[in-house]
Amino acid sequence: MQEFFSFMKVAVITIGVVIVLFFILLAMPQSRLRVFTLKIFGWGLNAFTGLCILYVINPIDILPDVIPLLGQVDDAAAILSGLFSGIAGIIAVTQGRKGGQRLAELE
């Protein structure tokens, strides 16, 4: 049992170090990982925006519109989350493109 806990201790420390290094690379403005992550994250947020739009126009809701007030609240939440994720997605994709152009200029 002691061997298991010592193995888990090493595994947790190793995973922690990898996560810290990942965040350090993301923080560096000239990092290829930052450019790639911003592009992927931005497109994911834009896809989520599309799903929110589909949810709003879809006649099947989690909370039906027949229920007073609650039926409209879930639609409003979908609209707001779609709007905010769309804005964040556009910003992330734009930042990723700018970073990619900067990296191309440096090479």
Secondary structure, DSSP 8 states (H G I E B T S, - for coil): -HHHHHHHHHHHHHHHHHHHHHHHHHH-TT-HHHHHHHHHHHHHHHHHHHHHHHHHHSS--SS-TTSTTHHHHHHHHHHHHHHHHHHHHHHHHHHHHHHHHHHHHH-
